[in-house]
Amino acid sequence: MFMSISAQDVQKLRAACSVGMMEAKKALTEAEGDFDKAVELLRKAGAAKAAKKADREMSQGRVHSYIHGEGRVGVLIEISSETDFVARNEAFVAFCNDVAMHIAAMSPLYLSREEVPGEVVAKEIEIVKEQNIGKPEEVMTKIVEGKLEKYYEEVCLLDQKFIKDEDMTIAKLVESKILTIGENMKIRRFSRYELGL
């Protein structure tokens, strides 16, 4: 069945997913005009493309600084890229600034859940179990899993929802920038400083 895709829909999808006109039109056609389904198709395709770039070496990048609140909060962040050309690119610098601003606002403790020390995870599990004494084992397991996920979303940068777009985690933001900029990139480390802390 032939379906007419409007230029407005294509433009709206391009803006939402940062893709080219033909890619947006193809996704809308494949989704039979369903905008949400087209977004999902593009996100899946984007994740696959980002994964293909994941093995490429990243020996360039930048250390970016961000100061907030008249010097009360400062962030240093290192983000790697494949080439120095991209590291100097305005879109890459803006991306570094967005992530640093997010860190200033949301105070993550770790970059990823893999960096959370085992003893910290064990303590969180212990607290959850103490709060739910007497619950059946299978219920307790689900409660612990849910609470740990929530904990990771609060303290791990890559799991946090991006302050400028809460539909996207920082990990998904990185994926989307890999697609729009066209190079592999990775947040390596960060430090957050707050006056008096």
Secondary structure as the mmCIF struct_conf table of DSSP 4:
data_model
#
loop_
_struct_conf.conf_type_id
_struct_conf.id
_struct_conf.beg_label_comp_id
_struct_conf.beg_label_asym_id
_struct_conf.beg_label_seq_id
_struct_conf.end_label_comp_id
_struct_conf.end_label_asym_id
_struct_conf.end_label_seq_id
HELX_RH_AL_P HELX_RH_AL_P1 ALA A 7 CYS A 17
TURN_TY1_P TURN_TY1_P1 SER A 18 SER A 18
HELX_RH_AL_P HELX_RH_AL_P2 MET A 21 GLU A 30
TURN_TY1_P TURN_TY1_P2 ALA A 31 GLY A 33
HELX_RH_AL_P HELX_RH_AL_P3 PHE A 35 LYS A 53
TURN_TY1_P TURN_TY1_P3 ALA A 54 ASP A 55
BEND BEND1 ARG A 56 ARG A 56
STRN STRN1 GLN A 60 HIS A 68
TURN_TY1_P TURN_TY1_P4 GLY A 69 ARG A 72
STRN STRN2 VAL A 73 SER A 81
BEND BEND2 GLU A 82 GLU A 82
HELX_RH_AL_P HELX_RH_AL_P4 ASP A 84 ALA A 87
TURN_TY1_P TURN_TY1_P5 ARG A 88 ARG A 88
BEND BEND3 ASN A 89 ASN A 89
HELX_RH_AL_P HELX_RH_AL_P5 GLU A 90 MET A 106
BEND BEND4 LEU A 109 LEU A 109
STRN STRN3 TYR A 110 TYR A 110
BEND BEND5 LEU A 111 SER A 112
HELX_RH_3T_P HELX_RH_3T_P1 ARG A 113 GLU A 115
BEND BEND6 VAL A 116 VAL A 116
HELX_RH_AL_P HELX_RH_AL_P6 GLY A 118 GLN A 131
TURN_TY1_P TURN_TY1_P6 ASN A 132 GLY A 134
HELX_RH_AL_P HELX_RH_AL_P7 GLU A 137 VAL A 155
STRN STRN4 CYS A 156 CYS A 156
HELX_RH_3T_P HELX_RH_3T_P2 LEU A 157 ASP A 159
BEND BEND7 GLN A 160 GLN A 160
STRN STRN5 LYS A 161 PHE A 162
TURN_TY1_P TURN_TY1_P7 ILE A 163 LYS A 164
STRN STRN6 ASP A 165 THR A 169
HELX_RH_AL_P HELX_RH_AL_P8 ILE A 170 ILE A 181
BEND BEND8 GLU A 183 GLU A 183
STRN STRN7 MET A 185 GLU A 194
TURN_TY1_P TURN_TY1_P8 LEU A 195 GLY A 196
#
